[in-house]
């Protein structure tokens, strides 16, 4: 599993602003992944980066974001997401 820099920055911002348990847990879990620093511009959208890199690297993406899942499905990228708070679901072929 990998963590790209835009996702890490987004999670850190969520933890800083909201300080909720879900954001803290997500960041703690993400920090256990292999970290990859990407050279992206500040105006780049995180979802665009995820779609681009997942397609380029032929990677599975872990997200619960509906719009992102739809974009990934449209380019045949498998998605893993949490269902009913405790189950992992896979959408697509791995």
C-alpha positions in Angstrom: 0.0 0.0 0.0 1.2 3.5 -0.8 0.5 7.0 0.4 1.0 9.8 -2.0 1.9 13.3 -0.7 -1.3 15.1 -1.7 -3.4 12.5 0.3 -1.1 12.9 3.3 -1.4 16.7 3.1 -5.2 16.4 2.8 -5.4 14.1 5.9 -3.2 16.3 7.9 -5.4 19.3 7.1 -8.5 17.4 8.1 -6.9 16.4 11.4 -5.8 19.9 12.1 -9.2 21.5 11.3 -11.7 18.9 12.6 -9.7 16.9 15.1 -12.2 14.1 14.8 -11.5 10.4 15.4 -12.1 9.3 11.9 -9.5 11.7 10.4 -7.0 10.9 13.1 -7.5 7.1 12.5 -7.2 7.6 8.7 -4.0 9.5 9.1 -2.5 6.9 11.5 -3.4 4.1 9.1 -2.1 6.0 6.1 1.3 6.6 7.7 1.9 2.9 7.8 2.0 2.8 4.0 4.9 3.4 1.8 5.2 7.2 1.3 5.7 8.6 -2.2 6.4 12.3 -2.6 4.9 13.7 -5.8 5.9 16.9 -7.5 2.5 18.5 -8.1 1.4 22.1 -8.3 -0.7 23.6 -5.4 -3.7 24.1 -7.7 -3.8 20.4 -8.7 -6.9 18.7 -7.4 -6.2 15.6 -5.2 -8.9 13.5 -7.0 -7.3 14.3 -10.4 -3.9 13.2 -9.1 -5.4 10.0 -7.7 -7.1 9.2 -11.0 -4.0 9.9 -13.0 -1.6 7.9 -10.9 -4.0 5.0 -10.4 -4.4 4.7 -14.1 -0.7 5.2 -14.8 0.4 2.7 -12.1 -2.5 0.2 -12.6 -3.1 0.6 -8.8 -6.2 -0.2 -6.7 -7.6 2.8 -4.8 -9.0 2.8 -1.3 -11.7 5.5 -1.0 -15.3 6.1 0.1 -15.7 9.2 -2.0 -18.6 8.6 -4.3 -17.5 10.9 -7.1 -14.0 9.5 -7.1 -15.3 5.9 -7.1 -17.4 6.8 -10.2 -14.4 8.4 -12.0 -12.2 5.4 -11.2 -14.9 2.9 -12.4 -15.2 4.8 -15.7 -11.5 4.0 -16.4 -11.7 0.4 -15.0 -9.6 1.1 -11.8 -10.5 -1.3 -8.9 -11.7 0.5 -5.8 -11.8 -0.8 -2.2 -14.1 0.9 0.2 -15.7 0.6 3.7 -19.3 -0.7 3.8 -21.5 -0.7 6.9 -18.6 0.7 9.0 -16.8 -2.7 9.3 -16.7 -4.4 6.0 -14.3 -3.9 3.0 -15.9 -4.1 -0.4 -14.1 -4.4 -3.7 -15.5 -2.8 -6.8 -13.7 -4.1 -10.0 -11.3 -6.8 -10.7 -8.0 -7.0 -8.9 
